[in-house]
Structures are given as C-alpha cells and as structure tokens.
Amino acid sequence: RKIMEYITNKHWAKYIKGYIFTGCAIRDKNIVYFCLRKDIPYEKARNLWNSEIPSQLLCIYLDTPDDPIDYIRIEGFDNPKVGICLKPKEQGMLASRGDGGFVKCMGSGSKFPLEKVMPEKEAFPINIKCIDGYAYYVGPGRDIYKRIDIGQWQQIQNGIPESKFNTDMGFDDLDGFSEQDMYAVGGEGDVWHYNGEIWIPCGFPSNEQLSAVLCAPDGYVYIGGEGGSLWCGREYQWEKLYHGSSTILLNQLRWFEDKVWACDDYRLQCWNGKEMVRPKDGDKNVIASGHMDVRDGILVVADDYNVDLYDGTAWHKIVRPYK
C-alpha cells in the first residue's frame, strides 16, 4: 500500500508549524492521532502555567494525501495525553489534568462535548490505553477508569485501597492480554494484576521506579524500569532481563515484529534477547526517539518535530520540519 512520504510543506505550515509533538496513538493503519503543544521558548514558557500553553488534537489520515489532516485546537488543557478507543465508536482523545479530568474526543461523526472522567476529584492523566477496544484512563493515585460509553467513565478500583497521592506508589501505565487479565505499574515497584474482578498486588521484587508495561503476545508481561531497565514475568514471578544505564524512564513498551520495542526521549530501541539495540533500516541504524505506538501492522514514533512510520517493510518520514 502506498504511504505518502510526508506531510507537504503546505500542510505543515498550515497545521503543524509552531507546535511540537508530545504523543501519538494509532487508531488503525490509516488513522493516527497526535498531541501537539505550542512551541514556546523556555524563557517564556517557564513563566506560564502548563494550561496556558495551547494544545492540539491532530489526526493524520495516511490514505488521503490530498486532505490528510483534521484537528481540534484546545485552550486550557494541562499536560494533555493522547489515546484512542475503538468502542463504542472509533475515536482519538486528549485528556487533561485538573479538576474532573477533562477529555476531548474526535472522530466517527459529529462534534462531541467535553467529557469529565472523575468529577469531584483532581485528575492527573499519565496514560490513556486501549484494551479490548475500550479506553482506560491511568493516573498516579492508582486511579483507573474505563470509558464504558460516550461521556461515561467507570472506576475500576476493586481491591485497591483508597490512597493518597505520593511518589512511591501509583500507576503510570496499564496493559492487558484482555480486560480480564490486566497489569498496572508505576511508582516504586508498584505492580498490580487485575483478574476481571479484583486487583491483586504482585509483590514486585524491586522498589525501582517503573514507567511502562506491555502484555505481549508471547504470554509474558514486560515492565520498563529505572534507567530503561527491562523486567519480564507474570503475577508473582519476575526477573530482570536488562539493566539500563539511562538517566530517564521509558515512555512506552510495544510489541512489533515478534519483539519488544522501547522508546524514551533519547532513543528508540529493541530487545534482541540479550541487549537493547537500535532498529535497522537496511544496514543503517534508525535514529528516532520520543513517543511511539503500535497497532494494525504499523509502528509510529514521534519526537518534537518529526513523525516516522514503520510498516514492517520500510521506514517512512511522515512529518518533518520545513525551514
């Protein structure tokens, strides 16, 4: 199938110039959503509240190169995160932290009103993950909410004690083999398993910081920890596969081409069974970083100004900055 090599200068100037990419989420092989924030110099940005920086929920259609972009510009969103759902409708969404946790959705029809995830509570979205087609909202106070219908979010909290927000516990990421077999990770070795009825702590053997989890088709759960380290296991049995030496945490773990891919602000890497290596494009290393997603046979990775797509055969430059 033909993928346009990149967004043209004209499209880039109209929709993307002056913004940076801070996240991506794939709906299907032709539709990818991105979170963009206004590109403001540090000297100016440090005097602003995060919610004063304009945001965009941007959609790129890979199969309509003549008219490839749809977007919603949003004011007042604080530290927004992007995600998708396939049920009850196929949509992209942007979640903001703050009172009530606002979520803006787009796709599959008419304009959709602003949703509130957790009315009466301060919300801090770390992630929106799609499991069995439904969107799950993940937050640091061990908050997990499922979007059961348009405008309706239901807390999935059975077994998790009421908790105050602190740094040694709470969830940064969630993944599942199914909705009856999910894992949530975060904090300092805070790992829980959900069996469809109740959350059970896994007694993780380390108190290192955790940031990403992957329930892989090989039947194992992979967890990204401090320094970009990689753990593998299930329920109460875990082993450390790789000891990372990075100064930052992984942003995402994904499964593509029968292996684990790890992405952080510095680099995109693959676990080859022995070590973390950069992916190859022919005989060249692929230099990419930032945030990634995988779905429907494609891998997308977005850094501040570039978007790259890998379809299992070739790497394509979808967005690049024009001068």
Stockholm file with secondary structure:
# STOCKHOLM 1.0

chainA/1-323         RKIMEYITNKHWAKYIKGYIFTGCAIRDKNIVYFCLRKDIPYEKARNLWNSEIPSQLLCIYLDTPDDPIDYIRIEGFDNPKVGICLKPKEQGMLASRGDGGFVKCMGSGSKFPLEKVMPEKEAFPINIKCIDGYAYYVGPGRDIYKRIDIGQWQQIQNGIPESKFNTDMGFDDLDGFSEQDMYAVGGEGDVWHYNGEIWIPCGFPSNEQLSAVLCAPDGYVYIGGEGGSLWCGREYQWEKLYHGSSTILLNQLRWFEDKVWACDDYRLQCWNGKEMVRPKDGDKNVIASGHMDVRDGILVVADDYNVDLYDGTAWHKIVRPYK
#=GR chainA/1-323 SS CCCCSSCCHHHIIIIITTEEEEEEEEEETTEEEEEEEECCCHHHHTTSCGGGSCEEEEEEETTCTTSCEEEEEESSCEEEEEEEECSSSCEEEEEEEEETCEEEEECSSSCCCCEESSTTSEECCCEEEEETTEEEEEETTTEEEEEEETTEEEECCTTCCCCCCCTTSCCSEEEEEETTEEEEEETBTEEEEECSSCEEECCCSCCSBEEEEEECTTSCEEEEEGGGEEEEEETTEEEEEECCCCSSCCSEEEEETTEEEEECSSCEEEECSSSEECCEETTEECCCCSEEEEETTEEEEECSSCEEEECSSCEEEEECCCC
#=GC SS_cons         CCCCSSCCHHHIIIIITTEEEEEEEEEETTEEEEEEEECCCHHHHTTSCGGGSCEEEEEEETTCTTSCEEEEEESSCEEEEEEEECSSSCEEEEEEEEETCEEEEECSSSCCCCEESSTTSEECCCEEEEETTEEEEEETTTEEEEEEETTEEEECCTTCCCCCCCTTSCCSEEEEEETTEEEEEETBTEEEEECSSCEEECCCSCCSBEEEEEECTTSCEEEEEGGGEEEEEETTEEEEEECCCCSSCCSEEEEETTEEEEECSSCEEEECSSSEECCEETTEECCCCSEEEEETTEEEEECSSCEEEECSSCEEEEECCCC
//
